[in-house]
Amino acid sequence: MERLEAIIITGLSGAGKSSAVAWFEDQGYYCVDNMPPELIKNFIELGMASKKPVTKAAFACDVRGGEFFDELKECISTLRRRDDVHLRVLFLEASERVLVNRFNETRRNHPLTNGPVTRDVIIQEKELLRDIRDLAEIIIDTTNMKVSGLKSEIDRVINTGGESGFTLNFCSFGYKRGLPQEADLIFDMRFIPNPYYVPSLRNLTGKNKKVKNYVLKHDVSKDFIARISSLLVALIPSYIKESKYHINVGFGCTGGHHRSVAMAEEMARVMREAGYRVTLEHRDL
């Protein structure tokens, strides 16, 4: 018996659901946006019984559905009990700062309040979606992702079965411009000799090979990379146990141009080679 591949796309407003729907459309999924959960079951029945059965379907559901959204948990449970439907739930999220910025850039109101977006509104939406998030097999944090990066990540987890992956979001920054608000862990790179005081390196950044070589040649830098990568690997299972599928790690130096950038780049390389999902942002470049 052929099973219908069904995806429910949900998550925080502004986290990328529209872009996710576009990816599934490109992959040949029959996509429906903002369908009341109760009607999803009816649609599946009709789609599978038609002369040309629907074999792949994606449904975007969010707080725009109002009271209908409360039925989503029951819908998910019902579909998962069916032998003829293979259901997965994709949950998209991002940091509060990034979500506020995205709404401000597009001048959109938040669908929960139909008013301006604030940190309190996003926290309220998180609480409403907490139970749904716990039911999701796939959780993607889009904080540091462009649209192309999100689509690449969906392609990876859907087509290669990487649903259980944990995301490490690395960010470099300069202390003179303040701490990154969304960071869970922050590491100070100012213990490393500063390339700024090397005239040939001053006007370059940590993305440049010469600066990277200068920063990483020191034993203290090599030891730091080894110790922190081991620490992160040890912590990840505990984060997953607490239903947290990403962690935001900041690397800071004075200006955010040299040491923090080089170390964030190297840490991202090391963790990618170890098989982890990684995003990388250089806030102050």
SVG drawing of the C-alpha trace seen along z (x, -y; Angstrom):
<svg xmlns="http://www.w3.org/2000/svg" viewBox="-13 -50 66 52">
<polyline fill="none" stroke="black" stroke-width="0.4" points="0.0,0.0 1.4,-3.4 1.5,-5.9 0.8,-9.6 3.8,-11.8 2.4,-14.6 4.2,-17.6 2.7,-20.1 4.7,-23.3 4.3,-25.5 6.3,-27.6 6.8,-31.2 5.5,-34.0 8.3,-35.5 10.5,-32.4 10.2,-31.4 7.1,-29.3 6.3,-31.0 9.8,-30.1 9.4,-26.6 6.1,-26.2 7.8,-27.4 10.4,-24.7 7.8,-22.0 5.9,-23.3 9.2,-23.1 9.5,-19.5 6.0,-18.6 4.1,-18.7 0.5,-19.8 0.7,-22.8 -2.1,-24.5 -1.5,-27.6 -3.4,-28.3 -5.8,-25.4 -7.9,-24.7 -6.5,-21.5 -9.9,-19.8 -10.0,-20.1 -6.5,-18.6 -8.0,-15.1 -10.8,-15.7 -8.4,-16.9 -6.2,-13.8 -9.3,-11.5 -10.4,-13.3 -6.8,-13.4 -6.1,-9.7 -9.5,-8.7 -9.3,-10.8 -8.6,-9.3 -5.1,-10.8 -4.3,-10.4 -2.3,-13.0 1.0,-11.3 2.7,-14.3 1.0,-17.2 2.2,-20.0 0.0,-22.1 1.1,-25.4 -0.6,-26.1 0.0,-29.0 -1.7,-31.3 -3.6,-33.0 -6.0,-30.0 -7.2,-31.4 -9.3,-28.8 -8.9,-26.3 -5.2,-26.1 -6.1,-24.5 -7.2,-21.5 -3.8,-20.9 -2.6,-18.6 -5.5,-16.3 -5.1,-16.4 -1.4,-15.4 -2.2,-12.5 -5.0,-11.2 -2.8,-11.2 0.1,-9.5 -2.2,-6.6 -2.9,-6.0 -0.9,-3.3 -1.6,-5.0 -0.1,-8.4 3.5,-9.2 3.3,-12.5 6.1,-14.8 5.9,-18.1 8.4,-20.9 8.7,-23.6 10.5,-26.9 11.8,-29.3 14.2,-32.2 15.5,-34.5 13.3,-37.2 15.6,-40.0 15.7,-38.6 11.9,-38.1 11.3,-41.7 13.7,-43.0 12.1,-41.0 8.6,-42.3 10.0,-45.9 11.7,-45.6 8.5,-44.5 6.3,-46.8 3.9,-43.9 1.7,-43.5 1.9,-40.3 -0.9,-37.9 -1.5,-37.1 -2.4,-40.7 -2.7,-42.4 -0.5,-45.1 3.2,-46.0 5.7,-43.3 7.3,-43.3 9.4,-40.8 6.3,-40.2 4.2,-39.2 6.8,-36.7 7.0,-35.2 3.2,-34.9 3.3,-33.1 6.1,-30.8 3.9,-29.7 0.9,-29.0 3.1,-26.9 5.0,-25.0 3.0,-21.8 3.2,-21.7 6.9,-22.3 7.3,-19.2 5.5,-17.1 7.8,-18.2 10.3,-15.8 12.1,-18.6 13.0,-21.9 15.0,-24.5 16.3,-27.7 16.4,-30.3 18.1,-33.0 21.2,-33.2 19.7,-31.9 18.9,-33.5 16.1,-32.1 18.6,-30.0 20.1,-28.6 16.7,-27.6 15.8,-25.8 19.1,-24.0 18.6,-22.9 15.0,-21.7 16.4,-19.8 19.0,-18.1 16.6,-17.0 13.7,-16.0 15.7,-14.1 18.5,-12.7 16.5,-11.9 18.4,-14.3 15.4,-15.2 17.1,-14.6 19.9,-17.0 20.9,-19.7 21.9,-23.2 24.8,-25.1 24.5,-28.9 27.8,-30.6 28.2,-34.4 31.2,-36.6 30.9,-40.1 32.8,-43.1 32.4,-43.9 32.5,-47.7 29.1,-47.2 27.5,-45.1 26.7,-41.5 24.5,-39.5 21.1,-39.3 20.2,-35.9 23.5,-34.2 23.2,-31.2 27.0,-30.9 29.6,-33.6 33.4,-33.1 35.9,-36.0 38.6,-35.8 40.7,-38.7 43.2,-36.3 44.6,-35.8 47.4,-38.1 45.6,-40.8 46.2,-40.9 45.2,-44.6 48.6,-45.4 50.3,-43.7 50.3,-46.5 49.9,-44.0 46.8,-42.5 45.1,-45.5 42.8,-46.2 41.9,-42.6 39.3,-40.5 39.2,-37.1 37.9,-35.6 41.2,-36.3 43.6,-33.4 46.5,-35.4 44.6,-36.6 43.2,-33.1 46.7,-31.6 47.9,-34.3 45.1,-33.7 45.2,-29.9 48.9,-29.4 49.0,-30.0 48.9,-27.0 46.3,-28.7 44.0,-29.1 44.4,-25.4 43.7,-24.3 40.6,-26.5 39.1,-25.0 39.7,-21.5 38.3,-22.1 35.2,-24.1 34.3,-21.7 34.5,-18.8 32.3,-20.8 29.6,-21.4 29.6,-17.8 29.1,-16.8 26.3,-19.3 24.2,-18.6 22.5,-15.4 21.3,-17.2 19.9,-20.1 18.0,-17.7 16.7,-15.9 15.3,-19.3 13.6,-19.8 16.1,-22.4 17.3,-21.7 19.7,-24.6 22.2,-26.7 23.5,-30.2 27.2,-30.5 29.0,-33.9 32.7,-34.6 33.7,-38.1 36.8,-40.3 37.3,-44.1 36.1,-45.2 34.6,-42.0 36.8,-42.0 39.8,-39.7 40.0,-37.2 36.3,-36.5 35.7,-36.1 38.7,-33.7 37.7,-31.6 34.0,-31.4 35.0,-30.4 37.3,-27.7 34.8,-26.4 32.1,-26.2 34.5,-24.2 35.4,-21.8 31.8,-21.2 30.6,-20.8 33.3,-18.2 32.1,-16.4 28.6,-16.1 26.7,-18.9 24.3,-21.4 26.0,-24.8 25.1,-28.4 27.6,-31.3 27.1,-35.0 29.6,-37.8 27.6,-40.5 30.0,-43.4 31.7,-42.9"/>
</svg>
